[in-house]
């Protein structure tokens, strides 16, 4: 499940770099726009279900023209938008032929070679969200490049305030002498796979008061039933 990208892999046929947005540990490049300055994208393809939901929340129903077969929210978009394959088996040639103004991809979900092929023909915004601040920055950055910065800022602020309220609420504060709940988060079966400490899921677990048993592991390690049993015995 290694889909690592390098910044140099994201480029555009025009070669005229306009702006580089940074969000956490990813870099995404935007390129030349028509004379008169930067113009927000009007033909957007989303390669990730969570990004598709965000674009909907930002009011971009008219601008989004393509989504993956796994993008099920909002429900009406399943019949209204072009389906461009799955997150890891994209219809690359079809995406290129549509000539979108912007394609939004994810280091976590998409395949490097496919994203590079698309980026060779047009602008790609590559996300790499690991922490909650990464997610908030991603929301505001996507707001900038889609002309919805006001709504994006409001959304990011509301999420940030919710986390602050939750952590400040006395009912949710953990006694320093009390351990959080040791937890294993399974994402796959056959083989069993869990999440390491350098993932967004692990960071959300920590924010919710759970201790990831595999926090010292990287990415998405495979584990056996015996390892699962041993982990629970060790933590009990």
Secondary structure as UniProt FT lines:
FT   HELIX           7..9
FT   TURN            13..14
FT   STRAND          17..23
FT   TURN            24..25
FT   STRAND          26..31
FT   TURN            35..36
FT   STRAND          44..46
FT   HELIX           49..57
FT   TURN            58..59
FT   TURN            61..63
FT   STRAND          64..67
FT   TURN            69..70
FT   TURN            75..76
FT   HELIX           77..80
FT   STRAND          82..83
FT   HELIX           92..98
FT   STRAND          102..106
FT   TURN            107..109
FT   HELIX           112..119
FT   TURN            120..121
FT   STRAND          124..127
FT   HELIX           132..146
FT   HELIX           149..168
FT   HELIX           170..172
FT   TURN            176..177
FT   STRAND          181..183
FT   STRAND          186..188
FT   TURN            189..191
FT   STRAND          192..194
FT   TURN            197..198
FT   HELIX           200..207
FT   TURN            208..209
FT   STRAND          210..212
FT   TURN            213..216
FT   STRAND          222..223
FT   HELIX           225..235
//
